Amino acid sequence: MGNFINSTTLIPLIPLVTSLFTLILLASFNRTLNRLTKPVTALIALSLLSSALISSFDYFKKIEEEIILSEFIKFFEEKNLVIHLNLVNEKIIIFFSLIMILIIGISFYKLPRKKGYVSLMISLGLISSSGMLSILLIDFSALI
């Protein structure tokens, strides 16, 4: 069960940590980081791609499990937070990640890389991380 918890929690955490790290770097080195648009774009896209690969690995291994977060995170003791890891949720996460990578790629080629571009990439990373977390918290297999 420990391996499932590690791989499942990494799916939304990788883009979240990458985006927060980039945000801290942007706050510290504003002028320098605004010039580094290609590495920031690649870093955010690779974090989303790694989350999609972890989810596809779980999908192809047919790993299905429910993980109760309140047992592991003491902040959520009174809440009943459960991560639903099933085939439907994994398909949705893979599809969502690929769409977000496509949006990042289109914005890289179409948008001018001015002052707000790095902030846009950070916000896309945070949006994708929160989207993945919400997908994992909702049991879509019960809706089908």
C-alpha positions in Angstrom: 0.0 0.0 0.0 2.9 2.4 0.6 4.0 2.3 -3.1 0.5 3.2 -4.2 0.4 6.1 -1.8 3.7 7.5 -3.0 2.9 7.2 -6.7 -0.7 8.5 -6.4 0.3 11.5 -4.3 3.1 12.4 -6.8 0.5 12.9 -9.6 -0.7 16.3 -8.4 2.3 17.1 -6.3 4.9 17.2 -9.1 3.2 20.1 -11.0 2.4 21.9 -7.7 6.0 21.7 -6.4 7.4 22.8 -9.8 5.0 25.7 -10.1 5.7 26.9 -6.5 9.4 26.5 -7.0 9.2 28.6 -10.2 7.0 31.2 -8.3 9.7 31.5 -5.6 12.4 31.9 -8.3 10.2 34.5 -10.0 9.8 36.5 -6.8 13.5 36.3 -6.0 14.9 36.9 -9.5 12.2 38.7 -11.3 14.1 40.3 -14.2 16.3 37.2 -14.9 13.5 34.7 -14.8 11.3 36.7 -17.0 14.0 36.3 -19.7 14.1 32.5 -19.2 10.8 31.7 -20.9 11.9 28.5 -22.7 13.3 26.7 -19.6 10.3 27.7 -17.5 7.9 26.4 -20.2 9.9 23.1 -20.5 10.0 22.7 -16.8 6.2 23.1 -16.4 5.5 20.9 -19.4 7.9 18.1 -18.2 6.2 18.1 -14.7 2.9 17.6 -16.4 4.3 14.9 -18.6 5.8 13.1 -15.7 2.4 13.2 -13.9 0.8 11.8 -17.0 3.4 9.0 -17.2 2.9 8.0 -13.5 -0.9 7.9 -14.1 -0.5 5.9 -17.3 1.8 3.5 -15.5 -0.9 3.0 -12.8 -3.5 2.6 -15.6 -1.5 -0.1 -17.5 -0.8 -1.9 -14.2 -4.5 -1.8 -13.5 -4.0 -0.4 -10.1 -7.3 0.4 -8.4 -7.4 1.5 -4.8 -8.9 4.0 -2.4 -6.5 5.9 -0.1 -7.8 7.6 2.9 -5.8 10.8 3.4 -6.9 11.6 6.9 -4.8 8.6 8.2 -1.7 10.1 6.7 -2.2 13.9 6.9 -3.1 14.9 10.4 -4.5 18.2 9.2 -7.5 16.4 7.7 -8.3 14.2 10.6 -12.0 15.3 10.9 -12.5 15.3 7.1 -13.1 12.2 5.1 -10.8 12.8 2.2 -10.3 9.8 0.0 -8.1 9.6 -3.2 -9.9 7.3 -5.7 -7.4 5.6 -7.9 -9.3 3.7 -10.5 -9.1 3.2 -14.3 -11.6 6.0 -15.1 -9.8 8.6 -13.0 -6.5 7.6 -14.4 -7.8 8.0 -18.0 -9.2 11.4 -17.1 -5.9 12.5 -15.6 -4.0 11.4 -18.6 -6.4 13.2 -20.9 -6.3 16.4 -18.7 -2.5 16.4 -18.6 -2.2 16.1 -22.3 -4.6 18.9 -22.9 -2.7 21.1 -20.5 0.6 20.3 -22.2 -1.1 21.2 -25.5 -2.3 24.5 -24.1 1.2 25.2 -22.8 2.7 24.3 -26.2 0.2 26.5 -28.1 0.8 29.4 -25.7 4.6 29.0 -26.2 4.3 29.4 -29.9 1.5 31.9 -30.2 1.9 34.3 -27.3 4.5 37.0 -27.1 7.0 36.3 -24.4 6.8 39.5 -22.5 6.6 40.3 -18.8 3.6 38.2 -17.8 4.5 35.0 -19.7 6.3 33.3 -16.8 3.3 34.1 -14.5 1.0 32.5 -17.0 3.1 29.3 -17.1 3.1 29.2 -13.3 -0.7 29.7 -13.1 -1.2 27.0 -15.8 0.9 24.6 -13.6 -1.1 25.5 -10.5 -4.4 25.1 -12.3 -3.4 21.7 -13.7 -2.2 20.5 -10.2 -5.5 21.6 -8.6 -7.4 19.9 -11.5 -5.6 16.7 -11.0 -6.2 16.7 -7.3 -9.9 17.3 -7.8 -10.1 14.5 -10.3 -8.4 12.2 -7.8 -10.8 13.2 -5.0 -14.0 12.6 -7.1 -14.9 9.0 -7.8 -15.9 9.1 -11.5 -16.4 5.3 -11.7 -19.4 5.6 -9.4 -21.0 8.1 -11.8 -20.7 5.9 -14.8 
